[in-house]
Amino acid sequence: MKITSDETFIITGGAGAIAGHVARTFHEAGARIALVDIDEKAVNARARELDVETLTADLTNLDTTQQMVRQALDQFGDIDGLIHTTGGFAMAPAHESEAKLYDRMFDLNVRTLFNVSRAILPHFVERGTGFLAGFSASPAWHRSGGSGMSLYAAAKGAVATYLHAVDDELGPRGIRTAIVYPMGVVDTPANRGDMPDADPSEWIDPDEIAAALLFAATRGPRGKLNELPVFPPHGA
């Protein structure tokens, strides 16, 4: 399967670093792109850089998320895939975590995924095909390794379980899912700023994440790729 010039993909977290790499990769492959973010100024700047379209929405709110999808359908006529990069990270041991951190981790990582799924899946079911991808994390893949970030690990585990359930429910109806597991630090400007003494050549190249998603999005029904663990150069 190939991406054609009339295929459209929504990419959430559109002002973020990973979304930028994904958008560029899919756009260069021929897809039409709609970047979505709550930060209108930032996402518009990214869109001008990549020559793609934008939509603005608070994805923690189901009504505004559904409105965003309706707007995309009005604008493009059809949506072939949605790649959900929106999420959040925080460190805190379980015995010191607060309720507001629970809300933040599950709102950013799980609620936003539920909202975009609830908004786009009826369209995919109606057309009999569609591609939905989301981002989990290494602790969910290993089912361990979440020490010091228990709520983040729990939320990312929920992301993976939810998408597996969607695949069980709707895979037989032509909807494909993919779960990305970055298995280490991703080379983004924010991570370089937070870890100035680290060697970013040992981190995951976000272009490789984008390439993995493009490969998954173009598989046929007899060769689905539901899980995409992406490792750093010396990861395990």
Stockholm file with secondary structure:
# STOCKHOLM 1.0

chainA/1-236         MKITSDETFIITGGAGAIAGHVARTFHEAGARIALVDIDEKAVNARARELDVETLTADLTNLDTTQQMVRQALDQFGDIDGLIHTTGGFAMAPAHESEAKLYDRMFDLNVRTLFNVSRAILPHFVERGTGFLAGFSASPAWHRSGGSGMSLYAAAKGAVATYLHAVDDELGPRGIRTAIVYPMGVVDTPANRGDMPDADPSEWIDPDEIAAALLFAATRGPRGKLNELPVFPPHGA
#=GR chainA/1-236 SS CCCCTTCEEEEESTTSHHHHHHHHHHHHTTCEEEEEESCHHHHHHHHHHHTCEEEECCTTSHHHHHHHHHHHHHHHSCCCEEEECCCCCCCBCGGGCCHHHHHHHHIIIIIHHHHHHHHHHHHHHHHTCEEEEEECCHHHHHTCCCTTBHHHHHHHHHHHHHHHHHHHHHGGGTEEEEEEEECSCBCCHHHHHHCTTSCGGGSBCHHHHHHHHHHHHTCCTTSCCCEEEECCTTCC
#=GC SS_cons         CCCCTTCEEEEESTTSHHHHHHHHHHHHTTCEEEEEESCHHHHHHHHHHHTCEEEECCTTSHHHHHHHHHHHHHHHSCCCEEEECCCCCCCBCGGGCCHHHHHHHHIIIIIHHHHHHHHHHHHHHHHTCEEEEEECCHHHHHTCCCTTBHHHHHHHHHHHHHHHHHHHHHGGGTEEEEEEEECSCBCCHHHHHHCTTSCGGGSBCHHHHHHHHHHHHTCCTTSCCCEEEECCTTCC
//
